Amino acid sequence: MLDQQKYCSINKKLKAPKHLLEFNFYLSFLNKLKLPNKLVAVIKAEQHKTDDMFGWHSLTSLTCVNEASEIYDIDIRYAWSNIVFKQNLVDHGWSETILLEDKVKDTPCRHKIIIYFCDIFMPQKEIIEEVEENFLIGCYWQSILHLYLQLPFQHPFEHQLHNHDHKDAQEALLFDYAPVIINESGSQIKTVALLPDHPERKGEGGLRKHGSYKHSNSHNPLVSIITVVFNGEKYIEQTIQSVINQSYKNIEYIIIDGGSTDKTTDIIKKYQSYIDYWVSEPDLNIYDAMNKGFMCAMGEFVNFMNVGDIFFNNKVLELIKFELCKDSICGQNVYFSNFISGLIYVQMQGQSIPHQSLFMKREDFKKNIFNPVFKYCADSELWTRFNPITSTIKSEKEIISISRFGGISTSKQYLISRMLEHLKFEHNKLKILIHFLPKIIFTLVLNEKLIEKLYFFSRRQYRKK
């Protein structure tokens, strides 16, 4: 049984109600399900009504405790569309507040369970899926579980079963003819609907291969999202889900795979009805692949959301109001860690521009593309050639994207290579040495995990209480 002293401590921290007997019927229902642990108390419950998401809306949120004094945050949701199965890796339950939470040393382990009451056909009456550890965002929840239950059945939660009243937010704006392509003589990139044949191509697909295209209009300018990946089976599905679940109505999604030898292309094919164009073939490096992606982009704005990065939530593109944007726009990118709480905020500063949160006007890219000679810093080198265009980029405070620590820009294995490349195109050599040498010295004696902890400890921000 739950230790009484531990329970009182948890109860006090969570500001739980004093009278818990009224939650017994919730507890009884939950313990009849195939949950990993028996719950011994429901200590908080609140109605959690939301606007319609993609095939579901929220009903109730519960906070529970198990026999080991671990906390379970349980969301009860009503689902009316099979699209809910394509969102379990980018659940919108995390938030800036949760990711910034300064966890107390003795805080009990915390888990999340999302229960869908499904008004749809399922091959089984009950489906349970655990989110793999590599997909967890931050260190607030130690595990996330999805449980799908097919209605009808008896339950203690209030909801209305009127699935005909619901509409999924995404409505594809598809046409059976391609946009008019005009390639100006001074452009470094020639726009194409499909990439030219490659002798080592492994695969190609998407809506364009079936003659379906998207177009800009005055209310919803077309936004091109490009994902570059190579052997990215660990994170590619989460990145894809973060794009296809955006509420903005006019996105074309392009994936350029470098000829992966793992399960990356199998995952891409799983979602190809949501992808406008994808191709798998060898390239020179990540920046050559990004140039290929831009060749296929027909949107008025272009964003590079590469494998492992994701949009912060499903509404970030809708909130930008592209129809009012005359210039390129850049929001904030944040880094999270699975080892230490807090976030590191990165926003546009001079020639330092986070590509994950940048929506560049397509016209600006035409005469300034990535130079693949630079394998690790071609983005930084590009911005040095972008003046005065970079001065017109509108900087916003909104968080657009979220990234894992440990990519090319933060991993110790690329530090020396990045420094050498910066020395080739930066004028202030001393500034580059001062920036990189202390980091290189630290990496000689510290492992990746410790470097990440120190980096976050020195630069992270917490939620203001």
Order of alpha helices (4+ residues) and beta strands (2+ residues): alpha-alpha-beta-beta-beta-alpha-beta-beta-beta-beta-beta-beta-beta-alpha-beta-alpha-beta-alpha-beta-beta-alpha-beta-beta-beta-alpha-alpha-beta-alpha-alpha-alpha
